[in-house]
């Protein structure tokens, strides 16, 4: 039961931080899409750093599904940067493949949208 409360709190904090940062960047003049992507990537980077710190300290960890979901919703560049910067989850081949696959899928979708929008 303790783990579920921790996961819910982490998700609530992540959601609040992402929304707050996104709104702040939007009010500062960025387009909403860019503000959202920047905030998600900042959150992904922070989550990787926090999870690495918890791993070293032996504390409660961020579930892998949370890390994957943040990457899937647009935070994959921040997740990849956090993985390399903090040397976190670099030995877990399956985790790394899912993250790189998510990044490549998003890059492909962006490229496809760009090609279609050019006519």
PEQUI-V802158 format. One record per residue. N is the residue number from 0. SS is DSSP state (~ for helix, > for strand, _ for the rest). PHI is phi in whole degrees, -180 to 180 (* if undefined). D_FIRST is the distance of its C-alpha to the first C-alpha in Angstrom with 1 decimal. Layout:
N_SS_PHI_D_FIRST ; N_SS_PHI_D_FIRST
//
This chain:
0___*_0.0 ; 1_~_-61_3.8 ; 2_~_-63_5.4 ; 3_~_-65_5.3 ; 4_~_-65_6.6 ; 5_~_-63_8.8 ; 6_~_-63_10.1 ; 7_~_-63_11.0 ; 8_~_-66_12.7 ; 9_~_-62_14.5 ; 10_~_-63_15.7 ; 11_~_-65_16.8 ; 12_~_-65_18.7 ; 13_~_-61_20.2 ; 14_~_-63_21.4 ; 15_~_-65_22.8 ; 16_~_-65_24.6 ; 17_~_-62_26.0 ; 18_~_-66_27.3 ; 19_~_-62_28.7 ; 20_~_-65_30.4 ; 21_~_-62_31.7 ; 22_~_-66_33.2 ; 23_~_-63_34.7 ; 24_~_-68_36.3 ; 25_~_-66_37.5 ; 26_~_-66_39.1 ; 27___-78_40.7 ; 28___117_42.6 ; 29___-78_40.7 ; 30___-65_40.5 ; 31_~_-56_37.1 ; 32_~_-64_36.5 ; 33_~_-67_37.2 ; 34_~_-62_35.2 ; 35_~_-65_32.1 ; 36_~_-66_32.6 ; 37_~_-64_33.2 ; 38_~_-67_30.1 ; 39_~_-64_27.9 ; 40_~_-69_29.6 ; 41_~_-66_29.1 ; 42_~_-66_25.4 ; 43_~_-61_25.2 ; 44_~_-61_27.3 ; 45_~_-65_25.1 ; 46_~_-63_21.8 ; 47_~_-65_23.6 ; 48_~_-65_24.8 ; 49_~_-64_21.5 ; 50_~_-66_19.8 ; 51_~_-64_22.9 ; 52_~_-63_22.6 ; 53_~_-65_19.0 ; 54_~_-64_20.2 ; 55_~_-68_23.1 ; 56_~_-80_21.2 ; 57___78_18.5 ; 58___-90_15.7 ; 59___-70_12.8 ; 60___-98_14.6 ; 61___-77_15.2 ; 62___-63_14.5 ; 63_~_-60_18.0 ; 64_~_-63_17.8 ; 65_~_-66_17.6 ; 66_~_-62_20.6 ; 67_~_-68_22.4 ; 68_~_-67_21.9 ; 69_~_-62_23.3 ; 70_~_-66_26.2 ; 71_~_-64_26.8 ; 72_~_-83_27.1 ; 73_~_125_29.9 ; 74_~_-97_28.5 ; 75_~_-65_29.8 ; 76_~_-62_32.6 ; 77_~_-67_30.3 ; 78_~_-67_27.8 ; 79_~_-64_30.8 ; 80_~_-65_32.1 ; 81_~_-65_28.9 ; 82_~_-63_28.7 ; 83_~_-78_32.3 ; 84_~_-63_32.3 ; 85___-96_29.3 ; 86___51_30.0 ; 87___-116_26.4 ; 88___61_25.5 ; 89___-84_29.3 ; 90___-90_29.3 ; 91___-84_26.8 ; 92_~_-60_29.5 ; 93_~_-62_27.4 ; 94_~_-62_25.4 ; 95_~_-64_28.7 ; 96_~_-64_30.5 ; 97_~_-63_28.0 ; 98_~_-66_28.4 ; 99_~_-66_32.2 ; 100_~_-62_32.4 ; 101_~_-62_30.6 ; 102_~_-62_33.0 ; 103_~_-65_36.0 ; 104_~_-62_35.1 ; 105_~_-66_34.9 ; 106_~_-63_38.1 ; 107_~_-65_39.8 ; 108_~_-65_38.8 ; 109_~_-65_40.1 ; 110_~_-64_43.3 ; 111_~_-62_43.8 ; 112_~_-63_43.4 ; 113_~_-62_45.8 ; 114_~_-65_48.3 ; 115_~_-68_48.2 ; 116_~_-73_48.6 ; 117_~_-81_51.7 ; 118___93_53.4
//
